Amino acid sequence: MNASNTARAYGWVARFFHWTVAALILAAIALGLYAGSLPKGGEAQLQAIFQTYSVHKTVGVTALTLAVLRILWTLTQKKPLPLHPGRRLEGFVAETVHWGLWIGMIIMPISGWLLHSAAPGGFARILWPFGQRLPMVPEDAALAERFAAFHKLGWLLLGGLILLHILGALKHVIIDRDGTLSRMAGNPGRAPEPPTATAGVLPHLLAALAGIAIWAGAALTIAAAPTKDGENIPASAPQAAATSGWAVQQGTLNIEATQAGSTVSGRFDQWQAVIDYDPESQTGRVVVNVDIASLTLGAVSDTAKGPDFLNAAAHPNAVFEADILPATSAGPSHIARGRLTIAGHAVETDLPFELTVNGDKAQAKGSLQVDRRDFGIGTSYGDESTVGFGVNISFDLTAKRQ
């Protein structure tokens, strides 16, 4: 049994890489579809989602490793000669599909790893002792959403290429009956002798360019897509009411929770702040209205907004109404003392924050820690093994006097 390829058939090393990588890719697709179909209910269901995605990611990284080794091996090998060099169109289509598959089996695991690296906090680990994140990839929810969109579209594209590859193999078996499949499966010694004529370099180059164009088109489609609701919106879009004494010019409203022992960071993209403040007395009033549906929280955004947690459908807004007072102890210069209402539950809350006023401009920054149980959130998660009790809410904004 030859380890190397011959003009007649592939060697056992190439056959091992072919069938192993194929099995891993199909398994990764199946695991991803299965994880996406799992119910997002109680703690047991969420743990099942975590575990399935962990296996999915681990299989993907394994497929990537073997695919790279396969390419390195292939670069040292000659390719078996075509059995039908006269069928130029058929050969071009087949080679284009092969190039698309080769690129896909590299780019799809990488895109998944990029998604895993960019997702704030992450929520399902790769099951290996090495690093989890790729270097120089920032934790950024918007970037993670782009990678997620490409990963989803890419698997559909790769699945289509796999289907075309299978149909081509079946054509050789059922219609042509030419023994092509024997080159990669069964007994390579029984593979037919190919003719010596070759098609030249140009058709191979054109097929390679076509395969690259397939994936470049997918990348450009995602890059050109609007981020949300048909608009290219900024990372955070506070909406200040015109009647406010101070209008928010820019700002962020962030959230941090703990999922399966890992910190998951996110933000609310849509919120309103009505602010009245007198710099001389250092007192005032603030009302903040937050659109719960605008939350992005890594890969668990939909779960966080679902009925077991924030329940955006039943309680679409969170509200913080508070008096602004000067601080009476060391630390931040001010405190907002009032009532925070989340998921229909109101809790008396103190929010310490630092405020700097310079003429008609003001900058404010602060944070507070809340316990999700005080708001009836995640009541079916009685301990912190899956979802932590503490949730950190922070803001950073710039406002202008009206």
LOFI-344852 format. One line per field, with one value per residue (C-alpha): residue number from 1; residue in three letters; x, y, z. Coordinates in nm, 2 decimals. Each point is the difference from the previous one (the first is absolute). Example, Ala and Ser with C-alpha at 12.3 -4.5 7.8 and 13.67 -1.06 7.14 Angstrom:
2
i <- [1/2]
aa <- [Ala/Ser]
x <- [1.23/0.14]
y <- [-0.45/0.34]
z <- [0.78/-0.07]
//
This chain:
402
i <- [1/2/3/4/5/6/7/8/9/10/11/12/13/14/15/16/17/18/19/20/21/22/23/24/25/26/27/28/29/30/31/32/33/34/35/36/37/38/39/40/41/42/43/44/45/46/47/48/49/50/51/52/53/54/55/56/57/58/59/60/61/62/63/64/65/66/67/68/69/70/71/72/73/74/75/76/77/78/79/80/81/82/83/84/85/86/87/88/89/90/91/92/93/94/95/96/97/98/99/100/101/102/103/104/105/106/107/108/109/110/111/112/113/114/115/116/117/118/119/120/121/122/123/124/125/126/127/128/129/130/131/132/133/134/135/136/137/138/139/140/141/142/143/144/145/146/147/148/149/150/151/152/153/154/155/156/157/158/159/160/161/162/163/164/165/166/167/168/169/170/171/172/173/174/175/176/177/178/179/180/181/182/183/184/185/186/187/188/189/190/191/192/193/194/195/196/197/198/199/200/201/202/203/204/205/206/207/208/209/210/211/212/213/214/215/216/217/218/219/220/221/222/223/224/225/226/227/228/229/230/231/232/233/234/235/236/237/238/239/240/241/242/243/244/245/246/247/248/249/250/251/252/253/254/255/256/257/258/259/260/261/262/263/264/265/266/267/268/269/270/271/272/273/274/275/276/277/278/279/280/281/282/283/284/285/286/287/288/289/290/291/292/293/294/295/296/297/298/299/300/301/302/303/304/305/306/307/308/309/310/311/312/313/314/315/316/317/318/319/320/321/322/323/324/325/326/327/328/329/330/331/332/333/334/335/336/337/338/339/340/341/342/343/344/345/346/347/348/349/350/351/352/353/354/355/356/357/358/359/360/361/362/363/364/365/366/367/368/369/370/371/372/373/374/375/376/377/378/379/380/381/382/383/384/385/386/387/388/389/390/391/392/393/394/395/396/397/398/399/400/401/402]
aa <- [Met/Asn/Ala/Ser/Asn/Thr/Ala/Arg/Ala/Tyr/Gly/Trp/Val/Ala/Arg/Phe/Phe/His/Trp/Thr/Val/Ala/Ala/Leu/Ile/Leu/Ala/Ala/Ile/Ala/Leu/Gly/Leu/Tyr/Ala/Gly/Ser/Leu/Pro/Lys/Gly/Gly/Glu/Ala/Gln/Leu/Gln/Ala/Ile/Phe/Gln/Thr/Tyr/Ser/Val/His/Lys/Thr/Val/Gly/Val/Thr/Ala/Leu/Thr/Leu/Ala/Val/Leu/Arg/Ile/Leu/Trp/Thr/Leu/Thr/Gln/Lys/Lys/Pro/Leu/Pro/Leu/His/Pro/Gly/Arg/Arg/Leu/Glu/Gly/Phe/Val/Ala/Glu/Thr/Val/His/Trp/Gly/Leu/Trp/Ile/Gly/Met/Ile/Ile/Met/Pro/Ile/Ser/Gly/Trp/Leu/Leu/His/Ser/Ala/Ala/Pro/Gly/Gly/Phe/Ala/Arg/Ile/Leu/Trp/Pro/Phe/Gly/Gln/Arg/Leu/Pro/Met/Val/Pro/Glu/Asp/Ala/Ala/Leu/Ala/Glu/Arg/Phe/Ala/Ala/Phe/His/Lys/Leu/Gly/Trp/Leu/Leu/Leu/Gly/Gly/Leu/Ile/Leu/Leu/His/Ile/Leu/Gly/Ala/Leu/Lys/His/Val/Ile/Ile/Asp/Arg/Asp/Gly/Thr/Leu/Ser/Arg/Met/Ala/Gly/Asn/Pro/Gly/Arg/Ala/Pro/Glu/Pro/Pro/Thr/Ala/Thr/Ala/Gly/Val/Leu/Pro/His/Leu/Leu/Ala/Ala/Leu/Ala/Gly/Ile/Ala/Ile/Trp/Ala/Gly/Ala/Ala/Leu/Thr/Ile/Ala/Ala/Ala/Pro/Thr/Lys/Asp/Gly/Glu/Asn/Ile/Pro/Ala/Ser/Ala/Pro/Gln/Ala/Ala/Ala/Thr/Ser/Gly/Trp/Ala/Val/Gln/Gln/Gly/Thr/Leu/Asn/Ile/Glu/Ala/Thr/Gln/Ala/Gly/Ser/Thr/Val/Ser/Gly/Arg/Phe/Asp/Gln/Trp/Gln/Ala/Val/Ile/Asp/Tyr/Asp/Pro/Glu/Ser/Gln/Thr/Gly/Arg/Val/Val/Val/Asn/Val/Asp/Ile/Ala/Ser/Leu/Thr/Leu/Gly/Ala/Val/Ser/Asp/Thr/Ala/Lys/Gly/Pro/Asp/Phe/Leu/Asn/Ala/Ala/Ala/His/Pro/Asn/Ala/Val/Phe/Glu/Ala/Asp/Ile/Leu/Pro/Ala/Thr/Ser/Ala/Gly/Pro/Ser/His/Ile/Ala/Arg/Gly/Arg/Leu/Thr/Ile/Ala/Gly/His/Ala/Val/Glu/Thr/Asp/Leu/Pro/Phe/Glu/Leu/Thr/Val/Asn/Gly/Asp/Lys/Ala/Gln/Ala/Lys/Gly/Ser/Leu/Gln/Val/Asp/Arg/Arg/Asp/Phe/Gly/Ile/Gly/Thr/Ser/Tyr/Gly/Asp/Glu/Ser/Thr/Val/Gly/Phe/Gly/Val/Asn/Ile/Ser/Phe/Asp/Leu/Thr/Ala/Lys/Arg/Gln]
x <- [0.00/0.16/0.02/0.06/-0.23/0.05/-0.12/-0.27/-0.13/0.05/0.22/-0.12/0.12/-0.22/-0.29/0.03/0.00/-0.29/-0.24/0.10/-0.04/-0.33/-0.14/0.11/-0.15/-0.33/0.00/0.07/-0.29/-0.23/0.11/-0.05/-0.35/-0.09/0.13/-0.21/-0.31/0.03/-0.27/0.12/-0.18/0.13/0.35/0.02/-0.09/0.26/0.27/-0.09/0.05/0.33/0.13/-0.12/0.17/0.32/0.01/-0.09/0.29/0.24/-0.09/0.04/0.35/0.09/-0.12/0.20/0.32/-0.05/-0.09/0.32/0.20/-0.19/0.09/0.37/0.00/-0.17/0.26/0.26/-0.21/-0.10/-0.37/-0.14/-0.06/-0.36/-0.19/-0.19/0.23/-0.23/-0.29/0.13/-0.32/-0.06/0.36/-0.01/-0.32/0.15/0.32/-0.18/-0.20/0.32/0.16/-0.31/0.01/0.37/-0.04/-0.32/0.16/0.26/-0.20/-0.31/0.18/0.20/-0.31/-0.15/0.32/-0.01/-0.36/0.10/0.28/-0.20/-0.31/0.02/0.07/-0.08/-0.23/0.12/0.36/0.21/0.07/0.38/0.28/0.12/-0.11/-0.36/0.03/0.20/0.25/-0.07/-0.38/-0.18/-0.30/-0.26/-0.37/-0.06/0.31/-0.12/-0.34/0.18/0.20/-0.32/-0.18/0.29/0.02/-0.37/0.01/0.32/-0.14/-0.29/0.26/0.22/-0.30/-0.09/0.35/0.00/-0.33/0.14/0.30/-0.21/-0.22/0.31/0.12/-0.33/0.00/0.33/-0.14/-0.35/0.02/0.37/0.09/0.36/0.16/0.09/-0.11/0.25/0.27/-0.10/-0.20/-0.02/0.31/0.22/0.18/-0.32/-0.02/0.01/0.30/-0.04/0.10/0.32/-0.14/-0.03/-0.20/0.28/0.05/-0.26/-0.32/0.14/0.08/-0.35/-0.16/0.21/-0.11/-0.36/0.02/0.16/-0.27/-0.28/0.13/0.10/-0.36/-0.13/0.24/-0.10/-0.37/0.05/0.22/-0.25/-0.30/-0.16/0.05/-0.35/-0.35/0.14/0.22/0.37/-0.04/0.28/0.11/-0.23/-0.27/-0.14/-0.31/-0.02/-0.34/-0.02/-0.16/0.30/0.21/0.31/0.00/0.22/0.24/0.15/0.03/0.00/-0.22/0.18/-0.08/0.21/-0.13/0.15/-0.08/0.15/0.28/0.10/-0.08/-0.23/0.00/-0.27/-0.18/-0.33/-0.01/-0.32/-0.07/-0.13/0.12/-0.19/0.23/-0.05/0.30/0.12/0.38/-0.02/-0.20/0.13/-0.35/-0.25/-0.22/0.06/-0.24/0.16/-0.22/0.17/-0.12/0.06/-0.03/0.31/0.22/0.29/0.18/0.23/-0.14/-0.27/-0.18/-0.32/0.00/0.06/-0.30/-0.21/-0.28/0.24/0.20/-0.08/-0.32/0.01/-0.33/-0.19/0.22/0.15/0.15/0.21/-0.02/0.22/-0.15/0.23/0.10/0.35/0.18/0.35/0.18/0.04/0.29/0.34/-0.02/-0.20/-0.11/-0.38/-0.26/-0.33/-0.25/-0.33/-0.18/0.12/-0.28/0.10/-0.23/-0.29/0.18/0.10/0.29/0.13/0.35/0.30/0.22/0.33/0.16/0.27/-0.12/0.22/-0.16/0.19/-0.22/-0.28/0.16/-0.02/0.15/-0.14/0.12/-0.12/-0.10/-0.20/-0.04/-0.34/-0.13/-0.21/-0.21/-0.13/-0.17/-0.14/0.25/0.11/-0.20/0.05/0.38/0.03/0.38/0.28/0.14/-0.17/-0.10/0.15/-0.21/0.18/-0.04/0.21/-0.16/0.22/-0.03/0.23/-0.16/0.06/-0.28/-0.06/-0.21/-0.31]
y <- [0.00/0.33/0.29/0.24/0.08/-0.15/0.10/-0.27/0.05/0.18/-0.14/-0.11/0.32/0.22/-0.24/0.02/0.38/0.01/-0.23/0.12/0.37/-0.07/-0.18/0.28/0.27/-0.18/-0.06/0.37/0.10/-0.25/0.12/0.36/-0.06/-0.21/0.26/0.27/-0.21/-0.08/0.16/0.31/-0.08/-0.08/-0.07/-0.35/0.12/0.28/-0.24/-0.22/0.29/0.09/-0.36/-0.05/0.32/-0.10/-0.33/0.18/0.25/-0.28/-0.21/0.31/0.08/-0.37/0.02/0.31/-0.16/-0.31/0.22/0.20/-0.33/-0.13/0.31/-0.03/-0.37/0.08/0.26/-0.28/-0.24/-0.03/-0.02/-0.30/0.08/0.07/-0.29/0.22/0.28/0.08/0.09/0.35/0.16/-0.29/0.01/0.37/-0.02/-0.29/0.17/0.33/-0.20/-0.16/0.34/0.13/-0.30/0.05/0.36/-0.07/-0.26/0.26/0.31/-0.13/-0.13/0.32/0.22/-0.20/0.05/0.38/0.00/-0.18/0.25/0.32/-0.10/0.19/-0.24/-0.31/-0.27/-0.34/-0.09/-0.20/-0.33/0.01/0.13/0.27/0.36/0.09/0.32/0.09/0.28/0.35/-0.06/0.25/-0.09/0.19/-0.09/0.17/-0.18/-0.33/0.06/0.04/-0.32/-0.18/0.11/-0.11/-0.33/-0.07/0.09/-0.19/-0.33/0.03/0.06/-0.28/-0.24/0.09/-0.08/-0.33/-0.09/0.08/-0.21/-0.30/0.03/0.00/-0.31/-0.17/0.10/-0.18/-0.31/-0.02/0.16/-0.01/-0.32/0.09/-0.10/0.36/-0.07/-0.28/0.26/0.12/-0.29/-0.37/-0.16/0.26/-0.29/-0.05/0.37/0.03/0.12/0.37/0.13/0.18/0.32/0.30/0.32/0.24/0.26/0.26/-0.20/-0.07/0.36/0.11/-0.26/0.12/0.36/-0.11/-0.18/0.31/0.22/-0.21/0.07/0.36/0.06/-0.14/0.22/0.31/-0.08/0.01/0.30/0.20/-0.11/0.26/-0.08/0.03/0.09/0.11/0.27/0.03/0.11/0.09/-0.24/0.19/0.24/0.19/0.21/0.31/0.17/0.36/0.11/-0.11/0.26/-0.19/-0.19/-0.31/0.04/-0.34/-0.29/-0.37/-0.21/-0.32/-0.32/-0.29/-0.34/-0.33/-0.31/-0.34/0.17/0.24/0.37/0.10/0.37/0.18/0.33/0.16/0.18/0.20/0.21/0.34/0.23/0.30/0.20/0.31/0.12/0.32/0.02/0.25/-0.21/-0.32/-0.15/-0.10/-0.27/-0.28/-0.24/-0.27/-0.22/-0.31/-0.20/-0.36/-0.14/0.20/-0.21/-0.18/-0.25/-0.21/-0.34/0.00/0.32/-0.18/-0.20/0.31/0.17/-0.31/-0.09/-0.16/0.33/0.35/-0.10/0.28/-0.11/0.06/0.28/0.19/0.28/0.04/0.33/0.18/0.30/0.17/0.33/0.12/0.09/0.09/-0.29/0.01/-0.24/-0.07/-0.13/0.12/0.36/-0.06/-0.26/-0.07/-0.13/-0.14/-0.29/-0.25/-0.20/-0.31/-0.28/0.16/0.00/0.34/0.01/0.30/0.06/0.23/0.07/0.17/0.18/0.25/0.33/0.27/0.32/0.24/0.29/-0.14/-0.35/-0.28/-0.34/-0.27/-0.35/-0.26/-0.36/-0.21/-0.36/-0.15/-0.35/-0.15/-0.18/0.33/0.06/-0.36/-0.07/-0.36/-0.14/-0.35/0.04/-0.05/0.00/0.17/-0.30/0.11/0.36/0.23/0.19/0.33/0.22/0.31/0.30/0.29/0.32/0.26/0.31/0.36/0.25/0.36/0.26/0.10]
z <- [0.00/-0.11/0.23/-0.29/-0.29/-0.34/-0.35/0.05/0.36/0.33/0.27/0.34/0.17/-0.23/0.04/0.38/-0.01/-0.24/0.19/0.35/-0.09/-0.18/0.31/0.23/-0.22/-0.02/0.37/0.07/-0.22/0.17/0.35/-0.09/-0.14/0.30/0.25/-0.17/0.02/0.37/0.23/0.19/0.32/0.35/0.13/-0.14/-0.35/0.02/0.11/-0.29/-0.24/0.16/-0.03/-0.35/-0.12/0.18/-0.19/-0.33/0.05/0.10/-0.31/-0.22/0.13/-0.05/-0.36/-0.05/0.13/-0.23/-0.30/0.04/0.02/-0.30/-0.21/0.10/-0.10/-0.33/-0.09/0.00/-0.21/-0.36/-0.09/-0.18/-0.36/-0.12/-0.15/-0.24/-0.11/-0.30/0.23/0.06/0.14/0.23/0.12/0.06/0.21/0.20/0.07/0.09/0.26/0.13/0.04/0.17/0.24/0.07/0.08/0.20/0.22/0.11/0.01/0.18/0.31/0.01/-0.02/0.28/0.21/-0.08/0.12/0.32/0.05/-0.07/0.21/0.32/0.28/-0.21/0.14/-0.13/0.02/-0.25/0.17/-0.01/0.23/-0.24/-0.03/-0.07/-0.19/-0.31/0.05/-0.12/-0.01/0.23/0.21/-0.19/-0.02/-0.34/-0.15/0.14/-0.17/-0.33/0.05/0.10/-0.31/-0.22/0.19/-0.06/-0.37/-0.04/0.13/-0.24/-0.28/0.11/0.03/-0.36/-0.12/0.19/-0.16/-0.35/0.08/0.10/-0.30/-0.22/0.16/-0.04/-0.37/-0.05/0.18/-0.14/-0.35/-0.11/0.19/-0.07/0.33/0.11/0.36/0.02/0.00/0.34/0.14/-0.02/-0.17/-0.17/-0.18/-0.20/-0.11/-0.38/-0.19/-0.10/-0.34/-0.02/-0.15/0.24/-0.02/0.07/0.28/-0.10/0.08/0.35/0.05/-0.11/0.23/0.29/-0.06/-0.03/0.34/0.16/-0.15/0.16/0.35/-0.07/-0.11/0.33/0.19/-0.20/0.05/0.38/0.00/-0.20/0.21/0.24/0.36/0.13/-0.14/-0.33/0.14/0.08/0.37/0.24/0.28/0.25/-0.10/0.30/-0.08/0.21/0.03/-0.12/0.33/0.20/0.19/-0.12/-0.33/-0.03/-0.30/0.02/0.24/0.07/0.24/0.07/0.18/0.13/0.12/0.08/-0.22/0.09/0.20/-0.28/-0.01/-0.29/-0.10/-0.20/-0.05/-0.06/-0.33/0.05/0.31/0.10/0.27/0.13/0.22/0.22/0.19/0.18/0.02/0.28/0.24/-0.15/0.00/-0.26/-0.14/-0.26/-0.17/-0.22/-0.22/-0.15/-0.30/0.11/-0.35/-0.10/0.23/-0.15/0.24/-0.21/-0.11/0.28/-0.12/-0.09/0.32/0.22/-0.16/0.02/0.25/0.26/0.04/-0.11/-0.18/-0.26/-0.15/0.33/0.14/-0.30/0.21/0.31/0.18/0.25/0.18/0.25/0.17/-0.07/0.33/0.10/0.16/0.38/0.02/-0.18/-0.35/-0.31/0.03/-0.05/0.07/-0.18/0.26/-0.12/-0.14/-0.26/-0.18/-0.20/-0.12/0.19/0.34/0.16/0.24/0.20/-0.15/0.06/-0.30/0.09/-0.29/-0.09/-0.15/-0.16/-0.12/-0.23/-0.11/-0.21/-0.02/0.25/0.02/0.23/0.07/0.25/0.07/0.25/0.08/0.02/0.09/-0.27/0.27/0.13/-0.34/-0.03/-0.28/-0.06/0.28/-0.13/0.04/0.37/0.02/-0.19/-0.18/-0.32/0.05/0.27/0.24/-0.04/-0.31/-0.05/-0.18/-0.11/-0.20/-0.15/-0.17/-0.11/0.02/-0.10/0.17/-0.20]
//
